[in-house]
Amino acid sequence: MNRRVAIVTDSTACLPAALTDELGITVAQIQVRIGDQLDDESRIPVSTMVNAMRGELSVTTVPPDPGAFYWAYADAGAAGAEAVVSIHVSSRLSGTVDTACNAAKQVRVPVHVVDTGTCGMSLGYAVLAAAEAAARGGDARKVIGAAMHSFRRGTELIYVDTLEYLKRGGRISPAVAMLGTALSMKPLLTMTDGQITPLDKVLGTERALKRMVEIATKKAGEERVDVAVEHFAAEDRAHDLMRRLRKKIPGARKYMVTQVSSAIGAHVGPGALGVSISPY
């Protein structure tokens, strides 16, 4: 797709491959290590990830291979792009931004690396906003502005089905995890200053999902928004959550249900859900 500005992102944006292909967005794959095996997350079935995590195998994530960014940028320049806007997961969650910046120094085409300070479809909708601006013929400044308008005003809510995987990642203590499990406490999380932070704790799954809908509805307010639900091995629950959100936020422009990036799933665990509210 010929345009003045090429768009690059990473796989934590959670955008379906068919959509990124249609819009000409290049996606650099976060890498996942299971035991001693390392591969791009797109090559690892979700079922493999879930079985590994439930089997207590070591599951960790690594930023995209530097060559993935180098060739994405070089290919964009060779195709005639005047600039590249590379939009990524928070630098406080991943080394992806640093990897992208290092690759940008090695190519001739100007590359603008954007640290969104978020992840999931809050990042995804920012990438879509940038792609739409680029498709309208916008220059790099307008494309970056469109992305920033989206992610700076967006909200990412995260429901975790079990505290076990947060405990494994060192984000909570074993004592807190044990107490939460005993009391059936379900944590709700959000993104603050580029990090995943606690938002609320609710007793039981049903109450947690109701609370998630309440918060999302309040965040949407009267604004024009796009809504997304992401899930990790919880498709039925994700569609149920989206049905609830449609009733409470009936005027949204876009509604999307998508599988969360395995790189995110590795930290939040099977059954996790995300809700993104992105003003446009």
C-alpha positions as CSV (number, residue, x, y, z in Angstrom):
1,M,0.0,0.0,0.0
2,N,1.6,3.2,-1.2
3,R,1.4,6.1,1.3
4,R,3.7,8.8,2.6
5,V,4.0,7.3,6.0
6,A,4.4,3.6,6.8
7,I,3.0,2.2,10.1
8,V,4.8,-0.3,12.2
9,T,3.7,-1.8,15.6
10,D,4.3,-4.8,17.7
11,S,2.1,-7.8,18.5
12,T,0.9,-6.6,21.9
13,A,-1.4,-4.3,19.9
14,C,-3.7,-7.4,19.6
15,L,-4.9,-6.5,16.1
16,P,-6.2,-9.3,13.9
17,A,-3.8,-10.3,11.1
18,A,-6.5,-9.8,8.5
19,L,-7.0,-6.2,9.6
20,T,-3.3,-5.3,9.7
21,D,-2.8,-6.9,6.2
22,E,-5.8,-4.9,4.9
23,L,-4.4,-1.6,6.3
24,G,-0.8,-2.2,5.4
25,I,0.4,-2.2,9.0
26,T,3.6,-4.1,9.7
27,V,3.6,-6.1,13.0
28,A,6.9,-7.0,14.7
29,Q,6.3,-10.2,16.7
30,I,7.1,-10.3,20.4
31,Q,9.0,-13.5,21.2
32,V,7.9,-16.0,23.8
33,R,10.2,-18.5,25.5
34,I,8.7,-21.7,26.8
35,G,11.3,-23.6,28.7
36,D,14.4,-23.4,26.5
37,Q,12.4,-22.9,23.2
38,L,12.1,-19.3,21.8
39,D,9.8,-18.3,18.9
40,D,7.6,-15.5,17.6
41,E,4.4,-15.5,19.5
42,S,2.4,-15.8,16.3
43,R,3.9,-19.2,15.8
44,I,2.9,-20.5,19.2
45,P,-0.7,-21.7,19.5
46,V,-2.7,-20.4,22.5
47,S,-3.3,-23.9,23.6
48,T,0.4,-24.6,23.8
49,M,0.8,-21.5,25.9
50,V,-2.0,-22.4,28.2
51,N,-0.8,-25.9,28.7
52,A,2.7,-24.7,29.5
53,M,1.5,-22.2,32.0
54,R,-0.9,-24.6,33.7
55,G,1.9,-27.2,33.7
56,E,4.1,-24.7,35.5
57,L,6.7,-24.5,32.8
58,S,8.8,-21.3,32.6
59,V,7.1,-18.9,30.2
60,T,8.8,-15.5,29.5
61,T,8.7,-12.8,26.8
62,V,11.4,-11.1,24.8
63,P,11.2,-8.0,22.5
64,P,11.0,-8.6,18.8
65,D,14.2,-9.6,17.0
66,P,16.1,-6.4,16.1
67,G,16.2,-7.6,12.5
68,A,12.4,-7.6,12.3
69,F,12.4,-3.8,12.9
70,Y,15.4,-3.2,10.6
71,W,13.8,-4.9,7.7
72,A,10.4,-3.4,8.4
73,Y,11.9,0.1,8.2
74,A,14.2,-0.6,5.3
75,D,11.4,-2.2,3.3
76,A,9.1,0.8,3.9
77,G,11.8,3.2,2.7
78,A,12.5,1.0,-0.4
79,A,8.7,1.0,-1.1
80,G,8.8,4.8,-1.3
81,A,7.6,5.8,2.2
82,E,8.9,9.3,3.2
83,A,8.8,8.3,6.9
84,V,7.9,5.5,9.3
85,V,5.9,5.9,12.5
86,S,6.6,2.9,14.8
87,I,4.0,2.7,17.6
88,H,4.7,0.4,20.6
89,V,3.9,-1.1,24.0
90,S,4.9,0.8,27.0
91,S,8.6,1.0,27.6
92,R,8.0,0.2,31.3
93,L,6.5,-3.2,30.3
94,S,8.9,-4.2,27.6
95,G,12.2,-3.4,25.9
96,T,10.5,-3.2,22.5
97,V,10.8,0.6,22.3
98,D,14.6,0.4,22.8
99,T,14.9,-2.3,20.2
100,A,12.9,-0.2,17.7
101,C,15.0,2.9,18.4
102,N,18.3,1.0,17.9
103,A,17.0,-0.4,14.5
104,A,15.8,3.1,13.5
105,K,19.4,4.4,13.7
106,Q,20.5,1.9,11.1
107,V,18.2,2.9,8.2
108,R,18.0,5.9,5.9
109,V,14.3,6.6,6.1
110,P,13.3,8.7,9.0
111,V,11.7,6.6,11.8
112,H,9.6,8.1,14.6
113,V,9.3,5.6,17.5
114,V,6.3,6.3,19.7
115,D,6.1,4.9,23.3
116,T,2.4,4.8,24.0
117,G,2.7,3.9,27.6
118,T,0.0,1.3,27.2
119,C,-0.7,-2.1,25.7
120,G,-3.6,-4.2,24.3
121,M,-6.3,-2.6,22.2
122,S,-5.5,0.8,23.7
123,L,-2.4,0.4,21.7
124,G,-4.3,-1.3,18.9
125,Y,-6.8,1.5,18.4
126,A,-4.0,4.1,18.5
127,V,-2.3,2.2,15.7
128,L,-5.6,2.1,13.7
129,A,-6.0,5.8,14.2
130,A,-2.4,6.4,12.8
131,A,-3.1,4.1,9.8
132,E,-6.3,6.0,9.0
133,A,-4.4,9.3,9.1
134,A,-1.7,7.9,6.9
135,A,-4.3,6.6,4.4
136,R,-5.7,10.1,4.2
137,G,-2.2,11.3,3.1
138,G,-1.1,12.7,6.4
139,D,2.5,13.4,7.1
140,A,4.4,12.0,10.0
141,R,3.3,14.8,12.3
142,K,-0.4,14.2,11.6
143,V,0.0,10.5,11.9
144,I,1.7,10.7,15.3
145,G,-0.9,13.2,16.4
146,A,-3.7,10.9,15.6
147,A,-2.1,8.1,17.5
148,M,-1.4,10.3,20.5
149,H,-5.0,11.6,20.6
150,S,-6.1,8.0,20.9
151,F,-3.7,6.5,23.5
152,R,-3.5,9.6,25.7
153,R,-7.2,9.6,26.3
154,G,-7.8,5.8,26.3
155,T,-8.5,3.5,29.1
156,E,-7.3,-0.1,29.5
157,L,-9.0,-2.3,32.1
158,I,-7.7,-5.8,32.9
159,Y,-9.5,-8.6,34.7
160,V,-7.3,-11.5,36.0
161,D,-9.0,-14.8,36.6
162,T,-6.4,-16.1,39.0
163,L,-3.6,-14.4,41.0
164,E,-1.2,-17.3,40.4
165,Y,0.5,-15.9,37.3
166,L,0.9,-12.4,38.8
167,K,2.6,-14.2,41.7
168,R,4.9,-16.1,39.4
169,G,5.9,-12.9,37.7
170,G,6.7,-11.3,41.1
171,R,3.9,-8.7,40.8
172,I,2.3,-9.8,44.0
173,S,3.5,-11.7,47.1
174,P,2.7,-15.4,47.6
175,A,0.8,-14.5,50.8
176,V,-1.4,-12.0,48.9
177,A,-2.0,-14.6,46.2
178,M,-3.0,-17.2,48.7
179,L,-5.4,-14.9,50.5
180,G,-6.9,-13.7,47.2
181,T,-7.5,-17.3,46.1
182,A,-9.0,-18.3,49.5
183,L,-11.4,-15.4,49.4
184,S,-12.2,-15.6,45.6
185,M,-10.9,-12.1,45.2
186,K,-10.6,-11.0,41.6
187,P,-8.3,-8.1,40.9
188,L,-9.1,-5.4,38.4
189,L,-6.0,-3.7,37.0
190,T,-5.4,-0.7,34.7
191,M,-2.5,1.2,33.0
192,T,-1.0,4.1,35.0
193,D,2.1,6.0,33.9
194,G,3.1,3.1,31.6
195,Q,2.7,0.4,34.2
196,I,0.0,-2.2,35.2
197,T,-1.4,-1.0,38.5
198,P,-4.2,-2.2,40.8
199,L,-7.6,-0.6,40.3
200,D,-10.0,-2.6,42.5
201,K,-10.6,-6.0,44.1
202,V,-14.0,-7.6,43.8
203,L,-15.3,-10.8,45.4
204,G,-16.1,-13.3,42.7
205,T,-16.0,-13.4,38.9
206,E,-19.6,-12.1,38.2
207,R,-19.2,-9.1,40.5
208,A,-15.8,-8.4,39.0
209,L,-17.2,-8.3,35.4
210,K,-20.1,-6.1,36.5
211,R,-17.6,-3.7,38.1
212,M,-15.5,-3.7,34.9
213,V,-18.6,-2.7,32.9
214,E,-19.5,0.0,35.3
215,I,-16.0,1.5,35.1
216,A,-15.8,1.2,31.3
217,T,-19.2,2.9,31.0
218,K,-18.2,5.8,33.2
219,K,-14.9,6.2,31.3
220,A,-16.8,6.3,28.0
221,G,-19.2,9.0,29.3
222,E,-20.7,11.0,26.4
223,E,-17.6,10.8,24.3
224,R,-17.3,9.2,20.9
225,V,-15.4,6.0,21.6
226,D,-14.2,2.7,20.2
227,V,-14.7,-0.3,22.4
228,A,-12.7,-3.6,22.5
229,V,-12.6,-6.7,24.6
230,E,-9.5,-8.8,24.7
231,H,-9.3,-12.3,26.1
232,F,-6.7,-15.0,26.8
233,A,-8.3,-18.4,26.3
234,A,-11.7,-17.0,27.4
235,E,-13.6,-16.4,24.2
236,D,-17.1,-17.2,25.5
237,R,-16.7,-14.9,28.5
238,A,-15.3,-12.2,26.2
239,H,-18.3,-12.2,24.0
240,D,-20.6,-12.1,27.0
241,L,-18.7,-9.1,28.3
242,M,-19.0,-7.4,25.0
243,R,-22.8,-7.9,25.0
244,R,-23.0,-6.2,28.3
245,L,-20.8,-3.3,27.1
246,R,-22.9,-2.8,23.9
247,K,-26.0,-2.3,26.1
248,K,-24.3,0.2,28.3
249,I,-22.3,2.0,25.5
250,P,-24.7,1.7,22.5
251,G,-23.2,4.6,20.5
252,A,-19.6,3.4,20.0
253,R,-18.2,3.6,16.5
254,K,-16.3,0.2,16.7
255,Y,-16.8,-2.9,18.8
256,M,-14.1,-5.5,18.6
257,V,-13.5,-8.8,20.4
258,T,-9.9,-10.2,19.9
259,Q,-7.5,-12.7,21.4
260,V,-5.0,-10.9,23.6
261,S,-1.3,-11.1,22.7
262,S,0.3,-14.2,24.1
263,A,3.1,-11.9,25.4
264,I,0.4,-10.3,27.6
265,G,-1.2,-13.6,28.4
266,A,2.0,-14.9,29.7
267,H,1.8,-12.4,32.6
268,V,-2.0,-12.3,33.3
269,G,-2.8,-16.0,32.7
270,P,-5.6,-18.0,31.1
271,G,-9.1,-16.6,31.6
272,A,-7.9,-13.0,31.7
273,L,-10.0,-10.2,30.0
274,G,-9.2,-6.7,28.9
275,V,-11.5,-3.8,28.0
276,S,-10.3,-0.9,26.0
277,I,-12.2,2.4,25.8
278,S,-10.6,4.7,23.1
279,P,-12.0,8.1,22.3
280,Y,-11.6,9.3,18.7
